[in-house]
Each structure stands twice: as structure tokens, then as C-alpha cells.
Amino acid sequence: MGQRPESSEYLNELSKYISLVPTEGDICTIFREQTDEICSFISNLTEEQGEHRYAHDKWSIKQMVGHLADTGRIMSYRLLRVARGDTTPLAGFEEKDYVLNANFDAHTLEKLLAHYKLVRESTQALLDTLPEEAWTRMGTVNNGAISARAVACLMIGHDLHHLNILKERYLI
């Protein structure tokens, strides 16, 4: 599915992530290539780098990788629900609470990266098997309407946002 969502298919506040998704290329292919890029980038970091924070009140790189895995799992569930036509409203989630209670820093960066990769591979399997009509189905998440293709683009844009933060603020 190559077509990007219309702005009416998601809350305006999500445009900061969805606008990061390349306009050219198939969403499934972009997702797959992004998984490879992020996994390759993070696999080149050391355990010491994984513990780095660019400020005392910011997440460590390990916590960020854990956050990406958690968010990916939540977004994949949202994608499944919307794509399958489930119109039951879904609540938002508090990302800071997830990171606070996960104890990501107790795990190796390698283990956290493996977890992230598994979540992405599972989501990729879902994306690759969605029928064409599922991409434009609408659901409700966090009190706003959203399409399945917007959820997929949100996942891509969210991870790209965090990859950019890693490159710009953590590894300078």
C-alpha cells in the first residue's frame, strides 16, 4: 500500500510524525527498510553508549530502544484493530509511565534490540497481509479518528523521530 493518508484520517497533532514518512515508496517497504536501518544503527552501539543520556532527566539509549519496542507493540495492536474494522474506541497511553516501570536499563542493549526487532517483524507480517480495503478503514484512538494507513505511517514517523533524536542529541 503506497498511498499516504489524507490529513482527515488522523488527528492534526500526529502530523509531526506522519510528515516524516517519505512520500515515495510503498509503506510496507519503507517499514521494512526502516527496521533494518534502525537495527543496524543500534547494533553498532556499545553497552556503555546504551546507558548514555544527553541530560540527567532524559532517557538512556536503552530506555529509548525499550520505548520504541513498547510503542511498536501498542501501535501494532491499534493497527490490527482498525484494519479489521473494530470500531471500539482505544485509549491513549502514557509513555513515561511505561519507561519508568520497565527497568530497561537492567537489560543489555543487545536484548532490547532483539525485542524491538521481534515487534517490528511481527508488525511487518501484519502489514504484508492486509487486504487493500483495510488500509483506509477508520477507527478511534485517543478520542480521534484514524485510518489503518495513518497508524502505519505514525509507526514509521515515530521511530524516525526517535532515530533523529539519537543521532542529533545522543551521539554528538
OpenMM code with the backbone's topology and positions (N, CA, C; nanometers):
from openmm import Vec3, app, unit

residues = "MET GLY GLN ARG PRO GLU SER SER GLU TYR LEU ASN GLU LEU SER LYS TYR ILE SER LEU VAL PRO THR GLU GLY ASP ILE CYS THR ILE PHE ARG GLU GLN THR ASP GLU ILE CYS SER PHE ILE SER ASN LEU THR GLU GLU GLN GLY GLU HIS ARG TYR ALA HIS ASP LYS TRP SER ILE LYS GLN MET VAL GLY HIS LEU ALA ASP THR GLY ARG ILE MET SER TYR ARG LEU LEU ARG VAL ALA ARG GLY ASP THR THR PRO LEU ALA GLY PHE GLU GLU LYS ASP TYR VAL LEU ASN ALA ASN PHE ASP ALA HIS THR LEU GLU LYS LEU LEU ALA HIS TYR LYS LEU VAL ARG GLU SER THR GLN ALA LEU LEU ASP THR LEU PRO GLU GLU ALA TRP THR ARG MET GLY THR VAL ASN ASN GLY ALA ILE SER ALA ARG ALA VAL ALA CYS LEU MET ILE GLY HIS ASP LEU HIS HIS LEU ASN ILE LEU LYS GLU ARG TYR LEU ILE".split()
positions = [
    Vec3(0.0855, -0.1182, 0.0000),
    Vec3(0.0000, 0.0000, 0.0000),
    Vec3(0.0888, 0.1229, 0.0000),
    Vec3(0.0911, 0.1948, -0.1078),
    Vec3(0.1813, 0.3068, -0.1197),
    Vec3(0.1237, 0.4414, -0.0852),
    Vec3(-0.0070, 0.4536, -0.0842),
    Vec3(-0.0686, 0.5836, -0.0673),
    Vec3(-0.0649, 0.6305, 0.0771),
    Vec3(-0.0265, 0.7562, 0.0967),
    Vec3(-0.0231, 0.8142, 0.2300),
    Vec3(-0.1623, 0.8573, 0.2723),
    Vec3(-0.1855, 0.8678, 0.4022),
    Vec3(-0.3176, 0.9082, 0.4489),
    Vec3(-0.3456, 1.0551, 0.4197),
    Vec3(-0.4716, 1.0853, 0.4029),
    Vec3(-0.5159, 1.2245, 0.3927),
    Vec3(-0.5136, 1.2833, 0.5342),
    Vec3(-0.5044, 1.4135, 0.5440),
    Vec3(-0.4991, 1.4768, 0.6763),
    Vec3(-0.6267, 1.4533, 0.7568),
    Vec3(-0.7357, 1.4195, 0.6907),
    Vec3(-0.8616, 1.3912, 0.7604),
    Vec3(-0.8620, 1.2527, 0.8256),
    Vec3(-0.7570, 1.1742, 0.8023),
    Vec3(-0.7505, 1.0378, 0.8534),
    Vec3(-0.6761, 1.0261, 0.9862),
    Vec3(-0.6403, 1.1379, 1.0463),
    Vec3(-0.5693, 1.1347, 1.1741),
    Vec3(-0.5770, 1.2713, 1.2399),
    Vec3(-0.5524, 1.2723, 1.3702),
    Vec3(-0.5503, 1.3973, 1.4450),
    Vec3(-0.4357, 1.4852, 1.3980),
    Vec3(-0.4569, 1.6144, 1.3911),
    Vec3(-0.3549, 1.7080, 1.3457),
    Vec3(-0.2250, 1.6966, 1.4255),
    Vec3(-0.2351, 1.6688, 1.5554),
    Vec3(-0.1156, 1.6598, 1.6393),
    Vec3(-0.0218, 1.5458, 1.5965),
    Vec3(-0.0720, 1.4510, 1.5196),
    Vec3(0.0106, 1.3392, 1.4732),
    Vec3(0.0883, 1.3728, 1.3461),
    Vec3(0.0584, 1.4865, 1.2862),
    Vec3(0.1252, 1.5232, 1.1606),
    Vec3(0.2759, 1.5406, 1.1777),
    Vec3(0.3212, 1.5719, 1.2997),
    Vec3(0.4657, 1.5874, 1.3219),
    Vec3(0.5393, 1.4559, 1.2969),
    Vec3(0.4717, 1.3426, 1.3154),
    Vec3(0.5305, 1.2123, 1.2867),
    Vec3(0.5000, 1.1682, 1.1440),
    Vec3(0.3751, 1.1802, 1.1032),
    Vec3(0.3349, 1.1315, 0.9707),
    Vec3(0.4051, 1.2092, 0.8600),
    Vec3(0.4330, 1.3364, 0.8832),
    Vec3(0.5020, 1.4170, 0.7822),
    Vec3(0.6468, 1.3727, 0.7600),
    Vec3(0.7027, 1.2952, 0.8515),
    Vec3(0.8400, 1.2459, 0.8371),
    Vec3(0.8500, 1.1267, 0.7417),
    Vec3(0.7378, 1.0633, 0.7130),
    Vec3(0.7373, 0.9443, 0.6271),
    Vec3(0.7657, 0.9873, 0.4835),
    Vec3(0.8615, 0.9216, 0.4171),
    Vec3(0.8894, 0.9566, 0.2776),
    Vec3(0.7627, 0.9490, 0.1929),
    Vec3(0.7475, 1.0435, 0.1011),
    Vec3(0.6284, 1.0469, 0.0170),
    Vec3(0.6343, 0.9449, -0.0960),
    Vec3(0.7519, 0.8995, -0.1284),
    Vec3(0.7683, 0.7997, -0.2342),
    Vec3(0.7917, 0.6633, -0.1720),
    Vec3(0.7390, 0.5619, -0.2359),
    Vec3(0.7628, 0.4252, -0.1911),
    Vec3(0.6431, 0.3659, -0.1195),
    Vec3(0.6418, 0.2362, -0.1157),
    Vec3(0.5367, 0.1589, -0.0523),
    Vec3(0.5546, 0.1583, 0.0986),
    Vec3(0.4463, 0.1761, 0.1730),
    Vec3(0.4533, 0.1821, 0.3191),
    Vec3(0.5170, 0.0554, 0.3765),
    Vec3(0.4803, -0.0601, 0.3245),
    Vec3(0.5366, -0.1862, 0.3754),
    Vec3(0.6870, -0.1926, 0.3531),
    Vec3(0.7310, -0.1477, 0.2371),
    Vec3(0.8740, -0.1481, 0.2054),
    Vec3(0.9485, -0.0484, 0.2927),
    Vec3(0.8926, 0.0694, 0.3107),
    Vec3(0.9555, 0.1711, 0.3953),
    Vec3(0.9681, 0.1190, 0.5383),
    Vec3(0.8644, 0.0548, 0.5879),
    Vec3(0.8666, -0.0014, 0.7229),
    Vec3(0.9791, -0.1046, 0.7355),
    Vec3(0.9890, -0.1948, 0.6387),
    Vec3(1.0918, -0.2998, 0.6398),
    Vec3(1.2320, -0.2390, 0.6351),
    Vec3(1.2517, -0.1439, 0.5455),
    Vec3(1.3830, -0.0804, 0.5325),
    Vec3(1.4195, -0.0024, 0.6585),
    Vec3(1.3197, 0.0610, 0.7202),
    Vec3(1.3453, 0.1349, 0.8430),
    Vec3(1.3861, 0.0404, 0.9554),
    Vec3(1.3224, -0.0744, 0.9648),
    Vec3(1.3594, -0.1729, 1.0662),
    Vec3(1.5060, -0.2100, 1.0505),
    Vec3(1.5458, -0.2381, 0.9280),
    Vec3(1.6862, -0.2737, 0.9014),
    Vec3(1.7794, -0.1594, 0.9395),
    Vec3(1.7417, -0.0364, 0.9032),
    Vec3(1.8263, 0.0793, 0.9318),
    Vec3(1.8426, 0.1007, 1.0823),
    Vec3(1.7325, 0.0966, 1.1558),
    Vec3(1.7392, 0.1206, 1.2995),
    Vec3(1.8144, 0.0084, 1.3697),
    Vec3(1.7885, -0.1147, 1.3317),
    Vec3(1.8588, -0.2275, 1.3938),
    Vec3(2.0088, -0.2211, 1.3650),
    Vec3(2.0443, -0.1867, 1.2436),
    Vec3(2.1858, -0.1740, 1.2092),
    Vec3(2.2510, -0.0618, 1.2892),
    Vec3(2.1841, 0.0514, 1.2979),
    Vec3(2.2381, 0.1661, 1.3708),
    Vec3(2.2603, 0.1312, 1.5180),
    Vec3(2.1604, 0.0749, 1.5814),
    Vec3(2.1693, 0.0460, 1.7248),
    Vec3(2.2670, -0.0679, 1.7525),
    Vec3(2.2759, -0.1643, 1.6622),
    Vec3(2.3677, -0.2769, 1.6846),
    Vec3(2.5136, -0.2335, 1.6841),
    Vec3(2.5423, -0.1175, 1.6297),
    Vec3(2.6791, -0.0651, 1.6284),
    Vec3(2.7148, 0.0141, 1.7538),
    Vec3(2.6184, 0.0275, 1.8457),
    Vec3(2.6454, 0.0993, 1.9697),
    Vec3(2.6970, 0.0027, 2.0757),
    Vec3(2.7768, 0.0546, 2.1661),
    Vec3(2.8286, -0.0269, 2.2758),
    Vec3(2.7310, -0.0244, 2.3933),
    Vec3(2.7510, -0.1166, 2.4869),
    Vec3(2.6695, -0.1161, 2.6084),
    Vec3(2.6854, 0.0163, 2.6835),
    Vec3(2.8059, 0.0678, 2.6855),
    Vec3(2.8306, 0.1959, 2.7524),
    Vec3(2.7498, 0.3071, 2.6862),
    Vec3(2.7472, 0.3097, 2.5541),
    Vec3(2.6663, 0.4088, 2.4840),
    Vec3(2.5177, 0.3895, 2.5146),
    Vec3(2.4763, 0.2651, 2.5305),
    Vec3(2.3368, 0.2344, 2.5608),
    Vec3(2.2898, 0.2970, 2.6908),
    Vec3(2.3820, 0.3215, 2.7809),
    Vec3(2.3475, 0.3815, 2.9105),
    Vec3(2.3535, 0.5343, 2.9083),
    Vec3(2.3980, 0.5897, 2.7972),
    Vec3(2.4161, 0.7352, 2.7865),
    Vec3(2.2823, 0.8088, 2.7830),
    Vec3(2.2811, 0.9232, 2.8530),
    Vec3(2.1701, 1.0195, 2.8496),
    Vec3(2.2314, 1.1535, 2.8115),
    Vec3(2.1676, 1.2290, 2.7269),
    Vec3(2.2252, 1.3585, 2.6910),
    Vec3(2.1940, 1.4658, 2.7947),
    Vec3(2.1044, 1.4365, 2.8874),
    Vec3(2.0766, 1.5227, 3.0022),
    Vec3(2.0267, 1.4319, 3.1144),
    Vec3(2.0430, 1.4761, 3.2378),
    Vec3(2.0101, 1.3892, 3.3516),
    Vec3(1.8633, 1.3470, 3.3556),
    Vec3(1.7742, 1.4281, 3.3005),
    Vec3(1.6309, 1.3974, 3.3045),
    Vec3(1.5788, 1.3343, 3.1749),
    Vec3(1.6695, 1.2917, 3.0886),
    Vec3(1.6309, 1.2291, 2.9617),
    Vec3(1.6547, 1.0787, 2.9677),
    Vec3(1.5860, 1.0067, 2.8819),
    Vec3(1.6012, 0.8618, 2.8769),
    Vec3(1.7402, 0.8220, 2.8312),
    Vec3(1.7847, 0.7064, 2.8775),
    Vec3(1.9069, 0.6481, 2.8223),
    Vec3(1.8731, 0.5910, 2.6846),
    Vec3(1.9754, 0.5583, 2.6084),
    Vec3(1.9516, 0.4961, 2.4781),
    Vec3(1.8794, 0.3625, 2.4975),
    Vec3(1.9146, 0.2879, 2.6008),
    Vec3(1.8437, 0.1627, 2.6287),
    Vec3(1.6952, 0.1891, 2.6525),
    Vec3(1.6659, 0.2910, 2.7294),
    Vec3(1.5262, 0.3238, 2.7561),
    Vec3(1.4539, 0.3651, 2.6280),
    Vec3(1.5244, 0.4353, 2.5405),
    Vec3(1.4622, 0.4750, 2.4148),
    Vec3(1.4318, 0.3529, 2.3285),
    Vec3(1.5242, 0.2590, 2.3225),
    Vec3(1.5009, 0.1374, 2.2441),
    Vec3(1.3827, 0.0598, 2.3032),
    Vec3(1.3772, 0.0514, 2.4349),
    Vec3(1.2639, -0.0132, 2.5001),
    Vec3(1.1337, 0.0593, 2.4703),
    Vec3(1.1389, 0.1917, 2.4718),
    Vec3(1.0213, 0.2723, 2.4379),
    Vec3(0.9760, 0.2433, 2.2948),
    Vec3(1.0690, 0.2320, 2.2035),
    Vec3(1.0327, 0.2023, 2.0647),
    Vec3(0.9640, 0.0667, 2.0540),
    Vec3(1.0132, -0.0314, 2.1275),
    Vec3(0.9507, -0.1643, 2.1255),
    Vec3(0.8105, -0.1589, 2.1858),
    Vec3(0.7966, -0.0947, 2.3016),
    Vec3(0.6652, -0.0841, 2.3649),
    Vec3(0.5659, -0.0105, 2.2755),
    Vec3(0.6083, 0.1006, 2.2212),
    Vec3(0.5201, 0.1794, 2.1347),
    Vec3(0.4845, 0.1012, 2.0093),
    Vec3(0.5818, 0.0294, 1.9553),
    Vec3(0.5548, -0.0538, 1.8385),
    Vec3(0.4496, -0.1594, 1.8663),
    Vec3(0.4580, -0.2200, 1.9821),
    Vec3(0.3593, -0.3223, 2.0200),
    Vec3(0.2200, -0.2606, 2.0324),
    Vec3(0.2114, -0.1457, 2.0968),
    Vec3(0.0821, -0.0777, 2.1131),
    Vec3(0.0267, -0.0349, 1.9777),
    Vec3(0.1109, 0.0232, 1.8952),
    Vec3(0.0657, 0.0695, 1.7639),
    Vec3(0.0258, -0.0467, 1.6737),
    Vec3(0.0961, -0.1564, 1.6841),
    Vec3(0.0606, -0.2740, 1.6042),
    Vec3(-0.0775, -0.3251, 1.6426),
    Vec3(-0.1068, -0.3256, 1.7713),
    Vec3(-0.2388, -0.3648, 1.8184),
    Vec3(-0.3452, -0.2679, 1.7652),
    Vec3(-0.3156, -0.1406, 1.7683),
    Vec3(-0.4086, -0.0409, 1.7145),
    Vec3(-0.4308, -0.0645, 1.5654),
    Vec3(-0.3232, -0.0892, 1.4939),
    Vec3(-0.3321, -0.1160, 1.3504),
    Vec3(-0.4211, -0.2371, 1.3241),
    Vec3(-0.4000, -0.3434, 1.3985),
    Vec3(-0.4813, -0.4641, 1.3838),
    Vec3(-0.6287, -0.4328, 1.4056),
    Vec3(-0.6593, -0.3643, 1.5132),
    Vec3(-0.7983, -0.3332, 1.5470),
    Vec3(-0.8640, -0.2490, 1.4373),
    Vec3(-0.7962, -0.1437, 1.3941),
    Vec3(-0.8536, -0.0553, 1.2921),
    Vec3(-0.8663, -0.1291, 1.1591),
    Vec3(-0.7619, -0.1993, 1.1188),
    Vec3(-0.7635, -0.2693, 0.9900),
    Vec3(-0.8703, -0.3775, 0.9833),
    Vec3(-0.9013, -0.4385, 1.0961),
    Vec3(-1.0029, -0.5447, 1.0990),
    Vec3(-1.1436, -0.4894, 1.1174),
    Vec3(-1.1557, -0.3587, 1.1252),
    Vec3(-1.2874, -0.2977, 1.1329),
    Vec3(-1.3456, -0.2862, 1.2725),
    Vec3(-1.2635, -0.3044, 1.3740),
    Vec3(-1.3105, -0.2900, 1.5122),
    Vec3(-1.3195, -0.1404, 1.5430),
    Vec3(-1.4395, -0.0937, 1.5683),
    Vec3(-1.4595, 0.0497, 1.5919),
    Vec3(-1.4659, 0.0863, 1.7400),
    Vec3(-1.4338, -0.0094, 1.8272),
    Vec3(-1.4300, 0.0197, 1.9698),
    Vec3(-1.3205, 0.1237, 1.9959),
    Vec3(-1.3528, 0.2353, 2.0588),
    Vec3(-1.2508, 0.3375, 2.0843),
    Vec3(-1.1365, 0.2824, 2.1713),
    Vec3(-1.0163, 0.3205, 2.1352),
    Vec3(-0.8969, 0.2813, 2.2101),
    Vec3(-0.8390, 0.4034, 2.2806),
    Vec3(-0.7990, 0.3838, 2.4033),
    Vec3(-0.7404, 0.4928, 2.4822),
    Vec3(-0.5958, 0.5176, 2.4415),
    Vec3(-0.5454, 0.6319, 2.4814),
    Vec3(-0.4038, 0.6620, 2.4641),
    Vec3(-0.3233, 0.5891, 2.5707),
    Vec3(-0.1950, 0.6186, 2.5797),
    Vec3(-0.1108, 0.5591, 2.6829),
    Vec3(-0.0064, 0.6605, 2.7250),
    Vec3(0.0427, 0.6448, 2.8456),
    Vec3(0.1419, 0.7378, 2.8996),
    Vec3(0.2803, 0.6754, 2.8856),
    Vec3(0.3518, 0.7179, 2.7843),
    Vec3(0.4830, 0.6598, 2.7529),
    Vec3(0.5815, 0.6706, 2.8689),
    Vec3(0.5774, 0.7783, 2.9424),
    Vec3(0.6722, 0.7969, 3.0538),
    Vec3(0.6499, 0.6926, 3.1626),
    Vec3(0.5253, 0.6568, 3.1874),
    Vec3(0.4969, 0.5521, 3.2866),
    Vec3(0.5509, 0.4166, 3.2407),
    Vec3(0.5366, 0.3888, 3.1128),
    Vec3(0.5882, 0.2621, 3.0598),
    Vec3(0.7395, 0.2537, 3.0815),
    Vec3(0.8104, 0.3586, 3.0455),
    Vec3(0.9555, 0.3577, 3.0608),
    Vec3(0.9945, 0.3527, 3.2086),
    Vec3(0.9267, 0.4285, 3.2900),
    Vec3(0.9561, 0.4320, 3.4335),
    Vec3(0.9429, 0.2935, 3.4976),
    Vec3(0.8442, 0.2166, 3.4541),
    Vec3(0.8157, 0.0879, 3.5170),
    Vec3(0.8743, -0.0330, 3.4439),
    Vec3(0.9497, -0.0106, 3.3404),
    Vec3(1.0008, -0.1224, 3.2598),
    Vec3(1.1386, -0.1723, 3.3020),
    Vec3(1.2177, -0.0892, 3.3654),
    Vec3(1.3536, -0.1262, 3.4062),
    Vec3(1.4403, -0.1663, 3.2866),
    Vec3(1.4308, -0.0913, 3.1789),
    Vec3(1.5062, -0.1216, 3.0582),
    Vec3(1.6575, -0.1200, 3.0821),
    Vec3(1.7042, -0.0329, 3.1692),
    Vec3(1.8481, -0.0228, 3.1921),
    Vec3(1.9077, -0.1484, 3.2562),
    Vec3(1.8244, -0.2367, 3.3083),
    Vec3(1.8735, -0.3620, 3.3675),
    Vec3(1.9041, -0.4670, 3.2605),
    Vec3(1.8678, -0.4388, 3.1364),
    Vec3(1.8885, -0.5338, 3.0266),
    Vec3(2.0005, -0.4859, 2.9361),
    Vec3(2.0557, -0.5776, 2.8613),
    Vec3(2.1590, -0.5379, 2.7656),
    Vec3(2.0939, -0.4687, 2.6467),
    Vec3(2.1716, -0.3856, 2.5830),
    Vec3(2.1243, -0.3190, 2.4620),
    Vec3(2.0925, -0.4245, 2.3558),
    Vec3(2.1727, -0.5285, 2.3505),
    Vec3(2.1501, -0.6367, 2.2541),
    Vec3(2.0137, -0.7029, 2.2753),
    Vec3(1.9787, -0.7293, 2.4002),
    Vec3(1.8491, -0.7911, 2.4312),
    Vec3(1.7340, -0.6973, 2.3958),
    Vec3(1.7471, -0.5702, 2.4273),
    Vec3(1.6426, -0.4730, 2.3956),
    Vec3(1.6258, -0.4578, 2.2448),
    Vec3(1.7362, -0.4598, 2.1735),
    Vec3(1.7306, -0.4510, 2.0281),
    Vec3(1.6632, -0.5753, 1.9692),
    Vec3(1.6925, -0.6924, 2.0236),
    Vec3(1.6277, -0.8154, 1.9768),
    Vec3(1.4769, -0.8079, 1.9991),
    Vec3(1.4369, -0.7537, 2.1128),
    Vec3(1.2947, -0.7361, 2.1432),
    Vec3(1.2309, -0.6419, 2.0410),
    Vec3(1.2944, -0.5290, 2.0162),
    Vec3(1.2452, -0.4330, 1.9177),
    Vec3(1.2293, -0.4991, 1.7811),
    Vec3(1.3298, -0.5738, 1.7410),
    Vec3(1.3261, -0.6383, 1.6088),
    Vec3(1.2103, -0.7375, 1.5992),
    Vec3(1.1855, -0.8132, 1.7040),
    Vec3(1.0727, -0.9079, 1.7040),
    Vec3(0.9389, -0.8352, 1.6897),
    Vec3(0.9234, -0.7259, 1.7599),
    Vec3(0.7998, -0.6480, 1.7500),
    Vec3(0.7819, -0.5975, 1.6071),
    Vec3(0.8887, -0.5460, 1.5494),
    Vec3(0.8812, -0.4941, 1.4124),
    Vec3(0.8522, -0.6056, 1.3121),
    Vec3(0.9151, -0.7213, 1.3300),
    Vec3(0.8903, -0.8321, 1.2373),
    Vec3(0.7456, -0.8794, 1.2453),
    Vec3(0.6907, -0.8825, 1.3646),
    Vec3(0.5508, -0.9203, 1.3808),
    Vec3(0.4593, -0.8192, 1.3124),
    Vec3(0.4902, -0.6923, 1.3296),
    Vec3(0.4111, -0.5882, 1.2646),
    Vec3(0.4258, -0.5965, 1.1134),
    Vec3(0.5450, -0.6264, 1.0669),
    Vec3(0.5681, -0.6391, 0.9227),
    Vec3(0.4804, -0.7494, 0.8639),
    Vec3(0.4692, -0.8610, 0.9361),
    Vec3(0.3838, -0.9705, 0.8893),
    Vec3(0.2388, -0.9240, 0.8769),
    Vec3(0.1941, -0.8434, 0.9722),
    Vec3(0.0587, -0.7893, 0.9649),
    Vec3(0.0443, -0.6965, 0.8450),
    Vec3(0.1366, -0.6038, 0.8303),
    Vec3(0.1308, -0.5090, 0.7180),
    Vec3(0.1273, -0.5813, 0.5837),
    Vec3(0.2122, -0.6819, 0.5699),
    Vec3(0.2242, -0.7532, 0.4425),
    Vec3(0.1001, -0.8330, 0.4057),
    Vec3(0.0122, -0.8581, 0.5023),
    Vec3(-0.1056, -0.9404, 0.4741),
    Vec3(-0.2366, -0.8622, 0.4776),
    Vec3(-0.2292, -0.7313, 0.4952),
    Vec3(-0.3525, -0.6520, 0.4973),
    Vec3(-0.4128, -0.6451, 0.3574),
    Vec3(-0.5419, -0.6735, 0.3457),
    Vec3(-0.6065, -0.6547, 0.2154),
    Vec3(-0.6165, -0.5059, 0.1829),
    Vec3(-0.6245, -0.4746, 0.0576),
    Vec3(-0.6259, -0.3354, 0.0118),
    Vec3(-0.7312, -0.2511, 0.0835),
    Vec3(-0.8504, -0.3055, 0.1020),
    Vec3(-0.9581, -0.2276, 0.1624),
    Vec3(-0.9350, -0.1972, 0.3103),
    Vec3(-0.8474, -0.2717, 0.3743),
    Vec3(-0.8213, -0.2500, 0.5176),
    Vec3(-0.7446, -0.1208, 0.5441),
    Vec3(-0.6644, -0.0777, 0.4496),
    Vec3(-0.5781, 0.0383, 0.4704),
    Vec3(-0.6537, 0.1669, 0.4995),
    Vec3(-0.7734, 0.1794, 0.4450),
    Vec3(-0.8488, 0.3037, 0.4643),
    Vec3(-0.9597, 0.2900, 0.5682),
    Vec3(-0.9681, 0.1763, 0.6329),
    Vec3(-1.0663, 0.1622, 0.7404),
    Vec3(-1.0322, 0.2589, 0.8522),
    Vec3(-1.1381, 0.3073, 0.9174),
    Vec3(-1.1207, 0.4069, 1.0222),
    Vec3(-1.1556, 0.3489, 1.1583),
    Vec3(-1.0852, 0.3950, 1.2595),
    Vec3(-1.1126, 0.3590, 1.3974),
    Vec3(-1.0959, 0.4831, 1.4833),
    Vec3(-1.1063, 0.4642, 1.6133),
    Vec3(-1.0908, 0.5757, 1.7068),
    Vec3(-0.9816, 0.5418, 1.8074),
    Vec3(-0.8828, 0.6280, 1.8141),
    Vec3(-0.7730, 0.6124, 1.9079),
    Vec3(-0.7499, 0.7469, 1.9755),
    Vec3(-0.7431, 0.7437, 2.1079),
    Vec3(-0.7158, 0.8657, 2.1842),
    Vec3(-0.8150, 0.9772, 2.1479),
    Vec3(-0.9407, 0.9395, 2.1369),
    Vec3(-1.0502, 1.0330, 2.1070),
    Vec3(-1.0432, 1.0960, 1.9686),
    Vec3(-0.9732, 1.0333, 1.8772),
    Vec3(-0.9660, 1.0870, 1.7423),
    Vec3(-0.9767, 0.9776, 1.6377),
    Vec3(-1.0307, 1.0134, 1.5234),
    Vec3(-1.0413, 0.9180, 1.4128),
    Vec3(-0.9036, 0.8955, 1.3512),
    Vec3(-0.8802, 0.7703, 1.3114),
    Vec3(-0.7533, 0.7373, 1.2465),
    Vec3(-0.7740, 0.6178, 1.1536),
    Vec3(-0.7061, 0.6205, 1.0400),
    Vec3(-0.7133, 0.5098, 0.9448),
    Vec3(-0.5985, 0.4128, 0.9707),
    Vec3(-0.6124, 0.2933, 0.9172),
    Vec3(-0.5063, 0.1944, 0.9311),
    Vec3(-0.3766, 0.2447, 0.8674),
    Vec3(-0.3869, 0.3065, 0.7508),
    Vec3(-0.2636, 0.3549, 0.6861),
    Vec3(-0.2016, 0.4695, 0.7652),
    Vec3(-0.2831, 0.5477, 0.8339),
    Vec3(-0.2276, 0.6533, 0.9190),
    Vec3(-0.1545, 0.5927, 1.0384),
    Vec3(-0.2080, 0.4841, 1.0947),
    Vec3(-0.1387, 0.4171, 1.2054),
    Vec3(-0.0040, 0.3647, 1.1575),
    Vec3(-0.0011, 0.3032, 1.0400),
    Vec3(0.1252, 0.2509, 0.9859),
    Vec3(0.2258, 0.3644, 0.9655),
    Vec3(0.1812, 0.4755, 0.9108),
    Vec3(0.2711, 0.5895, 0.8903),
    Vec3(0.3129, 0.6518, 1.0229),
    Vec3(0.2243, 0.6514, 1.1183),
    Vec3(0.2580, 0.7006, 1.2516),
    Vec3(0.3714, 0.6172, 1.3119),
    Vec3(0.3653, 0.4870, 1.2930),
    Vec3(0.4714, 0.3998, 1.3447),
    Vec3(0.6058, 0.4337, 1.2802),
    Vec3(0.6050, 0.4520, 1.1505),
    Vec3(0.7279, 0.4856, 1.0790),
    Vec3(0.7801, 0.6216, 1.1255),
    Vec3(0.6923, 0.7207, 1.1288),
    Vec3(0.7331, 0.8556, 1.1674),
    Vec3(0.7802, 0.8645, 1.3112),
    Vec3(0.7148, 0.7917, 1.4006),
    Vec3(0.7547, 0.7912, 1.5414),
    Vec3(0.8969, 0.7386, 1.5566),
    Vec3(0.9255, 0.6262, 1.4926),
    Vec3(1.0591, 0.5684, 1.5062),
    Vec3(1.1641, 0.6549, 1.4378),
    Vec3(1.1290, 0.7161, 1.3259),
    Vec3(1.2221, 0.8070, 1.2596),
    Vec3(1.2501, 0.9286, 1.3473),
    Vec3(1.1480, 0.9804, 1.4123),
    Vec3(1.1644, 1.0923, 1.5063),
    Vec3(1.2684, 1.0566, 1.6130),
    Vec3(1.2552, 0.9368, 1.6720),
    Vec3(1.3486, 0.8978, 1.7770),
    Vec3(1.4880, 0.8658, 1.7224),
    Vec3(1.4963, 0.8112, 1.6036),
    Vec3(1.6274, 0.7881, 1.5417),
    Vec3(1.6981, 0.9216, 1.5203),
    Vec3(1.6247, 1.0209, 1.4748),
    Vec3(1.6833, 1.1545, 1.4567),
    Vec3(1.7320, 1.2123, 1.5887),
    Vec3(1.6550, 1.1929, 1.6951),
    Vec3(1.6978, 1.2407, 1.8270),
    Vec3(1.8260, 1.1695, 1.8702),
    Vec3(1.8324, 1.0396, 1.8484),
    Vec3(1.9536, 0.9653, 1.8829),
    Vec3(2.0754, 1.0230, 1.8109),
    Vec3(2.0606, 1.0465, 1.6841),
    Vec3(2.1720, 1.0963, 1.6031),
    Vec3(2.2099, 1.2410, 1.6385),
    Vec3(2.1091, 1.3238, 1.6665),
    Vec3(2.1338, 1.4655, 1.6890),
    Vec3(2.1724, 1.5013, 1.8326),
    Vec3(2.1225, 1.4269, 1.9321),
    Vec3(2.1435, 1.4675, 2.0693),
    Vec3(2.2268, 1.3692, 2.1524),
    Vec3(2.2264, 1.2441, 2.1156),
    Vec3(2.2946, 1.1441, 2.1972),
    Vec3(2.4365, 1.1161, 2.1487),
    Vec3(2.4545, 1.1140, 2.0209),
    Vec3(2.5824, 1.0669, 1.9665),
    Vec3(2.6572, 1.1779, 1.8945),
    Vec3(2.6704, 1.2894, 1.9616),
    Vec3(2.7423, 1.4024, 1.9014),
    Vec3(2.8836, 1.4114, 1.9547),
] * unit.nanometer
topology = app.Topology()
chain = topology.addChain("A")
for resn in residues:
    res = topology.addResidue(resn, chain)
    for name in ("N", "CA", "C"):
        topology.addAtom(name, app.Element.getBySymbol(name[0]), res)
